[in-house]
Amino acid sequence: MFRLASLALIVAALGLSACAADAAGRNQVAGEITVTEANASVARSSGHFGYGQDASEAEIAGWDIDIRPDGVGLPPGGATAEDGEMLYEDQCALCHGSFGEGVGRYPVLAGGEGTLTDERPEKTVGSYWPYASTVWDYIHRAMPFTQPESLSDQEVYALTAYVLYLNDLVEYDFELTQDNLASIEMPNKDGFFLDDRPDTNNVACMSNCKDPASIRITSSPPVTEAVEPEVADPGVAEASDGRSIYEQACALCHAAGVGDAPIPGDASAWAERISAGREALIASALGGKGLMPPKGGQVQLSDEDVAAAVDYILELTAN
């Protein structure tokens, strides 16, 4: 009994000492839990929830990758449009077209000047973007679409120079660098302004309020005559365009082999898949397999569209 009582006293004493982490933040160990200033149960200022830790300089640097309009934040380097031409063909043309014209639903990069006041403006790098530095920033952090932040700084300079060249903003042999990128004058630089309007704290009307019956809508959407859609002959089934479906939903990964996606035409890569049969291939395309999402991520496609894309791939591989 004496031994048990003594043991209980010793355990209690250890527990009290483990909880007594001083305010100076010296570490004390209780079992496997290290009590520090960060996790000790002490009074905190409002807004502190007692967990986490301050970010280190290295952690902050990993997130601090934005480039300011004046070029601050750009890394050392430089390249010409000539340096970026083939890189653009390899990494960008599949979606944006060889001349920046856009493919399918992917964004157009070049042209569109003078269209911003049109009913359907063409917002491109040349017609819309206010700063050349943000072109570098966007390519760096978001492109290529399937592998963002995979490009080196030099490759980003080369692609930025080529996109600016497509918009007639730099010459083919102009070397775009850390020092001169921010000086490139974009056509729509005056189309943006700093919104310095003060915050507004509206107060609900409680007296002498406007009569709701007197409130009128002063504008209305244009009214157009409804057009009856053409009804297709039910006896004629329109075949899906396998090539266009492939380019829309499949080519982004399969054309370049992203994520080990088999490239159409590579007979060895498709041999085992083809041996499983057409229906198995269609089932994989519909339901997804490995890194490939269902229907290649284009869930709006019909099953017939997906089957047509599979047939197109089989045709490319067979030839």
N, C-alpha and C positions, 0 to 999 in steps of 0.2 A: 504493500500500500504506500509506504514511504517513497519507494522508487517511482511509482506511478505519479504521485503528487509532485515529486521533484521534477519529473519529466514534463508535466503539464506547466509548471512554473517556467521552466526553461523555454518551452515552445512559445508561451505567452510573451516572454521577454524578447524573444527573437522577432515575434510579430510586431511588437511595439517599436523595436529599433528599426525594422524595415520600413515602417510607415513614417519615420521621422526624418525624411529627406529635408535638408535645410534649405532656406530660401536662396542660398548662393548657388544652388543647382548641382551640388556634389552628388555623384552617383552612389547609390547603395543598392545591394542585391538582396532580394527576398525570394528564395527559391530560384526559379529561372526567369523572373521578371525584374528588369532593371528599372528602378525608380529614378526618374530624372526630372528636371525642371519642366520638360515638355509634357510629362504624363502624371506628375504628382498632383494630388487633389488639393489644390490651393486656390485662393481667390484669383480670378482673372478679370481683365477689363471687359467691358461689354463688347460682344461680337466674337470673342475667342471661345472656341468650343472644346479646347483641351486635347486636340489631336493634331497630327501632322507636324511638319517642321518647315522652317524657312527654306526656300529654294536656294541652292548653291549657285555660284556664279556660272559654273559649267552647265547646270540645268537651265538657267535662264538663257544662256547663249544658244542652247539647242532650240529654244522656241523663238528667239529673237532673230528672225530671218526676213522680216519685212524690209522693203526698199522704199525710201521716201521719194516724193516727187522731185526733190532736188538732188537725187542720186545718193544720198547718205545711206550707207548700208551695203552698197555694191561691193563685191569682192574684187581683188585685182584680176586683171585679165583683159582679153580683147580678141576679136575675130571679125572676119569679113563675111559678106553675103556669099561669096564664093566658097568660103569654108563651110557654110551652113547648107548649101544647096543639096548635096547628096544626103546629109543628115536629115534634112527636112523630108526628102523623099522616103527615107527609111522609117522615120518616126512619126511623121505628121500627115503626109499626103493621103494616106488611106482614109482619113476622116475629113481632112480640110481641102483635099484636092491639090494637084500639082501646082496650081496657080492661085491657091487660096480661095477658090470658088465655092468650097464646101461640097461635101458628098452626102446625099440623102438629107438627114435631119441635123447633121453636124454643122457647127457655125462657119459662116463665111468669114475669111480673114482679110480679104483685100477688096478694094473698090467701095462703092456706096457713097462717095463724096457728093454732097448736095442733096441727099435724100432724107436728111433728118427732119425736115418739115413735111415730108410726104405722109400719106395716111399709113403706109407700112414702110417705115424707114429701114434702110440696110445699115445696121450698126456693125461696123468692122473696125479693125485697128486703125485704118487710115481715116475713116469717116467720123469715128466716135471717141476713141480713147484720147484723153487730154495730155497724158504724159508717157514718154517712151520708157521711163523707168518702170512703170507698172507693167509694161509688156514683159520685161525681163523678170519681174517679180512673179507674174502669173505663170509663165513657162516654168520657172524654177520650182514653184511649190505645187503645181497642179498637173504638169505634163511630163511624159505621155499619159494619156487617160488611164491606161491599165497599169502604169508603173510610175506614179508621181514621185518626184524628188530623186529619180534615178540618174538624171543627167548631171554631168560635171559642170562646173562654172564656165569652162571654156565652151562647152557644147551649148550652154544657154546663151552665151554671147553670140555664137555663130547662128543659132536659130532666130534670135531676136533681130540680128542684122538682116537675115534673109526675109523675115516677115516685113520688116521696114522697107526692104528693097522691093518686095512685091507691091507695096503701096507707093512706090516712087518717092520715098522719103530719104533714101541714101543711095549712093552709087554702088555698083557691084563690087568694086574693089575698096570701098571705104571701110577702114578698120574701126569698128565700134569698140570703145574701151570704157573702163571705169571712169575716166576723166571727162569723156565727151558725150556719154549717153544721155545725160540729163539736158544737154544743150540742144538735142534734136527737137525742132519745133513741130508739134503735131497740129494738123489742120483745125481740130476742134478744141484747142487749148482754152479759148475764150468762152466755150459753151458750158463751162462749169464755174461755180462760184461758191465761196464760203457762206454757208447758211448761218449768219450771226444773229438771227432773230432770237429774242429772249424767250425763256420758258413762260408759258401762260398758265396761270392758275385761275380757271374759270369758276365762278360762283353760281350755283343754281339759282334761277330766278324764283323769288318767293312772293314778290308783290309787283303790281303794275306790269304783269307779264303780257307778252304779245298774244293776241287771240289766235289759237291754233287754226281757226277757220279762215283766217286771213293769210295764212302762209301758202304760197303757191310755188310750184316747181317752175323755174324760169327757162329750163332747157329740157330737151327730150331727145332720145336717140332717134336717128333717122329711120324712117319706115320704108321698107322695101317690099315689093310684091313677092309673095311666096311662089316658088317654082316647083312644080310637081316633078319629083325624081323619075327618071326613066326606069321602067320596070323591065328587067332582063327576062328573056325567054326562059321559063323554068326548065325547059327541056334541054337547054344548053348550059353546061357548067363551065364557067370561066376558069381556066387553069391558072394556078398561082405562078408568078414569075420567080423561079427558084434562084436565079442570079441576084435579083434585087433584094430578095429576102436574105440571102447569104451575106451580101454586102452590108445590109442593115443590122443584122443580128449576130453574124458569125465571124465575119472577116477580121474584125478588130483584134481577136485573139488568134484565130486559126491561120490567118495569112502570115503572121509573124511568129507563130509557135509560142505565144505567151502562155506561161503556166503549163508548159509541155502539151499544149493543144496540138494535135496532129495537123500538119499542113496538107491541104488538098494537093493531090498529085504525088505525094510521097507514098508510094505503094507499100514499102516496108512498114511504115508507121500505121497504115490503115489495114494491113493484111488480116490481123487478128480480129479487128472490129468488123471488117466486111464478112469474115467467116461466120460471125454470129448471126448474120442475116440482116436484111433491110429493116424488118420490123423491130429488131432489137436496137438498131441505130436510131430509129425514129423514137422509140420509147426513151432512150437515153437523152435525146435532144428535148423531148417534151418534159421529162421529169428532172433533168439535170444530172450531172455526173462529175464527181471530183470538184474542181474549182468552177466548172460551168454551171451557172444557175439554170433553172427551168426556162426553156425557150430562149436561151442565151440572154436572159434578162429582159427580153421584149415580150412581156406577158400579154400584150394586146394582140399578138399574132394568133391566127387560128391554127388548129392542128394541121390543116391542109397546107398552110403556109410553111410550117416547120418541115413537113414531109417533102415539100417541093425543094426546100433548101438542102435537105439531106440528099435528095436525088441529084441536085446540082453538084454537090461535093463528090458523090459517087461517080458522076460523069467526068469530072475533072481528074479524078484519081485513075479512072479506067483509061483515060487518054494520055 
